[in-house]
Amino acid sequence: MKLFADTSAFIARYHLTDQRHGNAIDYLRRIESGEADVRRLYTSDYVIDETVTTIFARTGSFELTKKCGEMLIGSRAIERLQVDDHTFKEAWEFFKARGSIGLSFTDATSAVLMRRKGIEAIFTFDSHFAKLGMVTVP
């Protein structure tokens, strides 16, 4: 399956004291071993932005933030999708229509990119995506 990785998954992965750190590591191991049947892993430039910003805000560690950013930006296993002007405008309309359930604008861009690229599921710990009717993992 095609899988989109959300900010909450990356934060859980890199923030060692996050309550879902173990869950994130376990699922990533399942992806690496082939058990999770993920053909391609995607994320977006907005998710990376939100992730490194949040990691720094929560930990205060610039070194951890740089490490996280370098891992995400340099990963060959993750295809990074760009939020272009068309995506931005579509996401804004989506956000205005559905944002009241607690979506962030970044979540709206993710939903639009997933639909556009035919991505079937999202690796997330954010319940808002399930409220949109998306398949969430783990």
Helices and strands as residue ranges (DSSP letters): E 2-5, H 7-14, H 21-33, E 40-44, H 45-59, H 62-74, E 78-81, H 85-98, G 99-101, H 105-117, E 121-123, H 128-131, E 135-137
